[in-house]
């Protein structure tokens, strides 16, 4: 059986809001990820309480089958609070770090995709689909939340895939891998 890193595992699940749950599988063996030459992220010893809430929250919800379930809360200064909940290589809470520039780039991408105009939910009411939930703090301080199960337009899918890839890379670089 081929071994996969969390990057590949979560990249596959970046499209989980478009795939039926029965098509999803989680590998069970450990593989090493290559991270040479990448220095934009670093592990954090312990997160300090935020003066303000997260600017981005990225979450994968459970299904009746084997669907990765986790959240990542990203703060403007680059702190990331990860919590693996179910069907992920690493369970529990972990503190990670992104560069402030990487956070700013994610927020810029969301603005360019017109995240503020996205519907609150994209679903066709198919049972047993996991959701991908993204919440982004708006300039007025409110938190806008968008949930995708299926049927999202291309611009929404593209932003969710971009964000998922950024968080997949972060997890891999910080050793949260299978």
C-alpha positions as CSV (number, residue, x, y, z in Angstrom):
1,X,0.0,0.0,0.0
2,X,1.4,3.4,-0.9
3,X,2.1,5.8,1.9
4,X,0.9,9.4,1.9
5,X,1.8,12.5,3.8
6,X,-0.8,14.7,5.4
7,X,-0.2,17.1,2.5
8,X,-1.5,14.6,0.0
9,X,-4.1,13.3,2.3
10,X,-5.6,16.7,3.0
11,X,-5.2,17.8,-0.6
12,X,-7.4,15.0,-1.6
13,X,-9.9,16.1,1.0
14,X,-9.7,19.7,-0.2
15,X,-12.2,18.6,-2.7
16,X,-14.2,16.6,-0.1
17,X,-17.1,19.0,-0.4
18,X,-17.5,17.8,-4.0
19,X,-17.1,14.0,-3.4
20,X,-19.5,11.5,-1.9
21,X,-18.3,10.2,1.5
22,X,-18.0,6.7,0.3
23,X,-15.2,7.8,-2.1
24,X,-13.0,9.0,0.7
25,X,-10.3,6.9,2.4
26,X,-7.8,7.7,5.0
27,X,-4.4,6.0,4.8
28,X,-3.2,4.3,8.0
29,X,0.6,4.1,7.6
30,X,3.3,6.7,8.2
31,X,5.2,8.5,5.4
32,X,7.8,11.2,5.6
33,X,7.2,14.6,4.0
34,X,9.9,16.6,2.2
35,X,10.2,20.1,3.6
36,X,13.7,21.1,2.5
37,X,14.1,24.8,1.7
38,X,10.8,26.0,3.0
39,X,11.1,28.5,5.8
40,X,7.8,30.5,5.8
41,X,6.3,28.5,8.7
42,X,7.7,27.3,12.0
43,X,6.3,25.5,15.0
44,X,5.3,27.6,18.0
45,X,5.9,26.4,21.6
46,X,2.7,27.8,23.0
47,X,0.1,30.1,21.8
48,X,-0.7,33.2,23.8
49,X,-4.3,34.4,24.2
50,X,-5.3,36.6,21.3
51,X,-6.1,40.2,21.8
52,X,-8.7,39.7,19.1
53,X,-10.3,36.6,17.6
54,X,-9.1,34.7,14.6
55,X,-9.1,36.3,11.2
56,X,-9.7,33.0,9.3
57,X,-11.2,29.8,10.5
58,X,-11.0,26.7,8.3
59,X,-12.9,23.6,9.3
60,X,-13.8,20.2,7.9
61,X,-16.8,18.5,9.5
62,X,-17.6,14.8,10.0
63,X,-19.7,12.5,7.9
64,X,-21.1,9.0,8.7
65,X,-18.0,7.4,7.1
66,X,-14.3,8.2,7.4
67,X,-13.9,11.9,6.8
68,X,-11.1,14.0,8.3
69,X,-12.5,16.4,10.9
70,X,-10.3,19.3,12.1
71,X,-10.2,23.0,12.6
72,X,-7.6,25.7,12.1
73,X,-8.0,29.1,13.5
74,X,-5.6,31.7,12.1
75,X,-4.7,35.0,13.8
76,X,-3.4,38.1,12.1
77,X,0.0,37.7,13.6
78,X,0.3,34.2,12.0
79,X,-0.5,32.1,15.0
80,X,-2.6,29.0,14.1
81,X,-4.5,26.9,16.5
82,X,-5.0,23.4,15.0
83,X,-7.3,20.8,16.5
84,X,-7.6,17.3,14.9
85,X,-10.9,15.8,15.9
86,X,-11.4,12.6,13.9
87,X,-9.9,10.6,11.0
88,X,-6.8,12.7,10.8
89,X,-3.2,11.6,11.4
90,X,-2.8,13.7,14.5
91,X,-5.6,14.3,17.0
92,X,-5.7,17.0,19.6
93,X,-4.6,20.6,19.8
94,X,-1.4,21.9,18.3
95,X,0.0,25.4,17.9
96,X,1.5,26.3,14.6
97,X,2.8,29.5,13.0
98,X,2.4,31.1,9.6
99,X,4.1,34.3,8.5
100,X,2.0,37.4,8.8
101,X,2.6,37.9,5.0
102,X,1.0,34.4,4.4
103,X,-2.0,35.4,6.4
104,X,-2.3,38.7,4.6
105,X,-2.1,36.9,1.2
106,X,-4.9,34.5,2.2
107,X,-7.1,37.5,3.2
108,X,-6.2,39.2,-0.1
109,X,-7.2,36.1,-2.1
110,X,-10.5,36.0,-0.2
111,X,-11.1,39.7,-0.9
112,X,-10.2,39.3,-4.6
113,X,-12.7,36.3,-4.8
114,X,-15.3,38.6,-3.2
115,X,-15.8,36.3,-0.2
116,X,-18.1,39.0,1.3
117,X,-20.6,38.2,-1.5
118,X,-20.6,34.4,-1.1
119,X,-23.8,32.7,0.1
120,X,-23.8,31.4,3.6
121,X,-24.3,27.8,2.4
122,X,-23.8,25.8,-0.7
123,X,-25.6,22.5,-0.5
124,X,-27.9,20.3,-2.6
125,X,-29.1,18.5,0.6
126,X,-27.4,15.2,-0.2
127,X,-27.1,13.3,3.0
128,X,-23.8,12.3,4.6
129,X,-21.5,14.9,2.9
130,X,-18.9,16.5,5.0
131,X,-18.7,20.3,5.0
132,X,-15.8,22.7,4.6
133,X,-16.5,25.8,6.6
134,X,-14.5,29.0,6.2
135,X,-15.0,32.0,8.4
136,X,-13.2,35.3,7.6
137,X,-13.3,38.4,9.8
138,X,-14.6,41.3,7.6
139,X,-13.2,44.9,7.8
140,X,-16.1,45.9,10.0
141,X,-15.1,43.3,12.5
142,X,-17.9,40.8,11.9
143,X,-17.1,37.2,11.1
144,X,-18.6,35.9,7.8
145,X,-19.0,32.2,7.6
146,X,-19.5,30.1,4.4
147,X,-20.3,26.4,4.4
148,X,-19.7,24.3,1.4
149,X,-21.0,20.7,0.9
150,X,-21.7,20.6,-2.8
151,X,-22.8,22.8,-5.7
152,X,-20.6,25.8,-5.0
153,X,-19.7,28.1,-8.0
154,X,-16.2,27.9,-9.3
155,X,-14.9,31.1,-7.6
156,X,-16.0,29.6,-4.2
157,X,-14.5,26.2,-5.0
158,X,-11.2,27.8,-6.1
159,X,-10.9,29.9,-2.9
160,X,-11.7,26.9,-0.7
161,X,-9.1,24.8,-2.5
162,X,-6.5,27.5,-2.3
163,X,-7.1,27.9,1.5
164,X,-7.1,24.1,2.0
165,X,-3.8,23.8,0.2
166,X,-2.2,26.6,2.3
167,X,-3.3,24.8,5.5
168,X,-2.3,21.4,4.2
169,X,1.2,22.7,3.6
170,X,1.3,24.3,7.0
171,X,0.3,21.0,8.7
172,X,3.0,19.1,6.7
173,X,5.7,21.6,7.5
174,X,4.9,21.4,11.2
175,X,5.1,17.6,11.4
176,X,1.4,17.0,11.6
177,X,1.6,14.2,9.0
178,X,0.8,10.6,8.6
